[in-house]
Amino acid sequence: MASKKSVFGELVGRLFFREVTTLEVRDLAPSLRLVGFGGESLRRTTWEAGDKVQVYLPGQGMRTYTPTRWDAERGVAEVLIHVHGTSPGAEWGRQLRAGDRWQLFGPRRSIRVTGLGESVVLFGDETSFGVARALVGAKRAENVRCVFEVSDLAASKEALASLGVTGATIQRQAADAHLEEASERLVEALAAHPSAALVMTGRAQSIQLVRGRLKARQALRGGAVKAYWSLGKTGLD
Ligand SMILES: Cc1cc2nc3c(=O)[nH]c(=O)nc-3n(C[C@H](O)[C@H](O)[C@H](O)COP(=O)(O)OP(=O)(O)OC[C@H]3O[C@@H](n4cnc5c(N)ncnc54)[C@H](O)[C@@H]3O)c2cc1C
């Protein structure tokens, strides 16, 4: 059942929705779909890397995604969807086809990239590949160092390569054992880039754990923190 928050979001959002059409869907990996979309409504917009859009899923509420690029002049944009299961957003992403029409709210600020400085160390997972791509577009690849926890190492590497994103990919393990290595990679990246901002995204529980480890190593620094999903919670925003 849709929550009060999602019903309220739908009611308010309906006044401001932008209507778009899917232009192209490209499978970068079995669970990663790059979706190009467009529409007149995208022309009257201001977008910055790190911004989010909220997709309206009728009867389900809103689900949030990060445009990898946005061309207001041509009225086209793109999101990368992690099809992680059978939940509403994942199912929507799985079934999207060219020509489908849908509605979104935004773009709106999520991670404020201006003000972060020239370079960034990014932590996240498959849901963060989109923001990584957007950051690379805004700051150049060599200024964006990434550490991702992922379920499918080979597929993730291939997808990231096709997005032009470089960094460490760490295979998920039981009881979050892999976050030890992820934290190590982050400590190294932060030491190698003393002026880089630290941007943390992805699963809330991983962010919390890794932040604790970085703090213990006195490596924690400023930047931005935004949980993209949390175990057991739906439609986190
Ligand atoms: C600012 C922001 C930007 C985001 N950008 C992107 C993006 O660019 N691409 C993208 O794919 N996602 C992105 N997300 C994450 C996405 O909104 C969530 O994963 C969302 O929960 C997906 O909706 P759903 O209907 O599939 O799952 P929900 O109905 O919300 O959740 C159902 C269950 O699935 C679990 N779950 C949710 N996401 C995942 C996951 N990735 N892996 C495993 N389990 C999960 C939840 O904990 C819950 O138990 C972003 C989120 C935020 C807040």
Ligand as a Chemical Component Dictionary entry (heavy atoms), coordinates in Angstrom:
data_LIG
# 
_chem_comp.id                   LIG 
_chem_comp.type                 NON-POLYMER 
_chem_comp.pdbx_formal_charge   0 
_chem_comp.three_letter_code    LIG 
# 
loop_
_chem_comp_atom.comp_id 
_chem_comp_atom.atom_id 
_chem_comp_atom.alt_atom_id 
_chem_comp_atom.type_symbol 
_chem_comp_atom.charge 
_chem_comp_atom.model_Cartn_x 
_chem_comp_atom.model_Cartn_y 
_chem_comp_atom.model_Cartn_z 
_chem_comp_atom.pdbx_ordinal 
LIG C1  C1  C 0 18.877 10.963 -4.397  1  
LIG C2  C2  C 0 18.761 9.529  -4.888  2  
LIG C3  C3  C 0 19.292 9.183  -6.122  3  
LIG C4  C4  C 0 19.186 7.850  -6.598  4  
LIG N1  N1  N 0 19.703 7.543  -7.826  5  
LIG C5  C5  C 0 19.568 6.273  -8.312  6  
LIG C6  C6  C 0 20.033 5.930  -9.614  7  
LIG O1  O1  O 0 20.524 6.776  -10.379 8  
LIG N2  N2  N 0 19.879 4.631  -10.038 9  
LIG C7  C7  C 0 19.282 3.672  -9.239  10 
LIG O2  O2  O 0 19.163 2.507  -9.668  11 
LIG N3  N3  N 0 18.848 3.984  -7.996  12 
LIG C8  C8  C 0 18.959 5.246  -7.534  13 
LIG N4  N4  N 0 18.499 5.553  -6.285  14 
LIG C9  C9  C 0 18.005 4.462  -5.443  15 
LIG C10 C10 C 0 16.560 4.098  -5.716  16 
LIG O3  O3  O 0 15.731 5.227  -5.611  17 
LIG C11 C11 C 0 16.177 3.035  -4.675  18 
LIG O4  O4  O 0 16.915 1.863  -4.898  19 
LIG C12 C12 C 0 14.691 2.739  -4.661  20 
LIG O5  O5  O 0 14.404 2.081  -3.459  21 
LIG C13 C13 C 0 14.243 1.887  -5.839  22 
LIG O6  O6  O 0 12.854 1.678  -5.736  23 
LIG P1  P1  P 0 12.232 0.220  -5.795  24 
LIG O7  O7  O 0 10.783 0.421  -6.014  25 
LIG O8  O8  O 0 12.993 -0.623 -6.743  26 
LIG O9  O9  O 0 12.468 -0.390 -4.349  27 
LIG P2  P2  P 0 11.631 -0.017 -3.038  28 
LIG O10 O10 O 0 10.191 -0.346 -3.184  29 
LIG O11 O11 O 0 11.958 1.390  -2.664  30 
LIG O12 O12 O 0 12.293 -1.009 -1.978  31 
LIG C14 C14 C 0 11.921 -2.393 -1.900  32 
LIG C15 C15 C 0 12.995 -3.151 -1.142  33 
LIG O13 O13 O 0 14.160 -3.199 -1.948  34 
LIG C16 C16 C 0 15.285 -2.744 -1.214  35 
LIG N5  N5  N 0 16.155 -2.022 -2.160  36 
LIG C17 C17 C 0 15.975 -0.785 -2.675  37 
LIG N6  N6  N 0 16.963 -0.500 -3.546  38 
LIG C18 C18 C 0 17.787 -1.581 -3.560  39 
LIG C19 C19 C 0 18.978 -1.903 -4.270  40 
LIG N7  N7  N 0 19.536 -1.036 -5.123  41 
LIG N8  N8  N 0 19.535 -3.126 -4.061  42 
LIG C20 C20 C 0 18.986 -4.012 -3.214  43 
LIG N9  N9  N 0 17.848 -3.770 -2.518  44 
LIG C21 C21 C 0 17.265 -2.571 -2.687  45 
LIG C22 C22 C 0 14.716 -1.839 -0.118  46 
LIG O14 O14 O 0 15.546 -1.821 1.006   47 
LIG C23 C23 C 0 13.395 -2.504 0.195   48 
LIG O15 O15 O 0 13.578 -3.521 1.135   49 
LIG C24 C24 C 0 18.562 6.867  -5.805  50 
LIG C25 C25 C 0 17.998 7.236  -4.567  51 
LIG C26 C26 C 0 18.109 8.544  -4.103  52 
LIG C27 C27 C 0 17.511 8.907  -2.769  53 
# 
loop_
_chem_comp_bond.comp_id 
_chem_comp_bond.atom_id_1 
_chem_comp_bond.atom_id_2 
_chem_comp_bond.value_order 
_chem_comp_bond.pdbx_ordinal 
LIG C1  C2  SING 1  
LIG C2  C3  SING 2  
LIG C2  C26 DOUB 3  
LIG C3  C4  DOUB 4  
LIG C4  N1  SING 5  
LIG C4  C24 SING 6  
LIG N1  C5  DOUB 7  
LIG C5  C6  SING 8  
LIG C5  C8  SING 9  
LIG C6  O1  DOUB 10 
LIG C6  N2  SING 11 
LIG N2  C7  SING 12 
LIG C7  O2  DOUB 13 
LIG C7  N3  SING 14 
LIG N3  C8  DOUB 15 
LIG C8  N4  SING 16 
LIG N4  C9  SING 17 
LIG N4  C24 SING 18 
LIG C9  C10 SING 19 
LIG C10 O3  SING 20 
LIG C10 C11 SING 21 
LIG C11 O4  SING 22 
LIG C11 C12 SING 23 
LIG C12 O5  SING 24 
LIG C12 C13 SING 25 
LIG C13 O6  SING 26 
LIG O6  P1  SING 27 
LIG P1  O7  DOUB 28 
LIG P1  O8  SING 29 
LIG P1  O9  SING 30 
LIG O9  P2  SING 31 
LIG P2  O10 DOUB 32 
LIG P2  O11 SING 33 
LIG P2  O12 SING 34 
LIG O12 C14 SING 35 
LIG C14 C15 SING 36 
LIG C15 O13 SING 37 
LIG C15 C23 SING 38 
LIG O13 C16 SING 39 
LIG C16 N5  SING 40 
LIG C16 C22 SING 41 
LIG N5  C17 SING 42 
LIG N5  C21 SING 43 
LIG C17 N6  DOUB 44 
LIG N6  C18 SING 45 
LIG C18 C19 SING 46 
LIG C18 C21 DOUB 47 
LIG C19 N7  SING 48 
LIG C19 N8  DOUB 49 
LIG N8  C20 SING 50 
LIG C20 N9  DOUB 51 
LIG N9  C21 SING 52 
LIG C22 O14 SING 53 
LIG C22 C23 SING 54 
LIG C23 O15 SING 55 
LIG C24 C25 DOUB 56 
LIG C25 C26 SING 57 
LIG C26 C27 SING 58 
# 
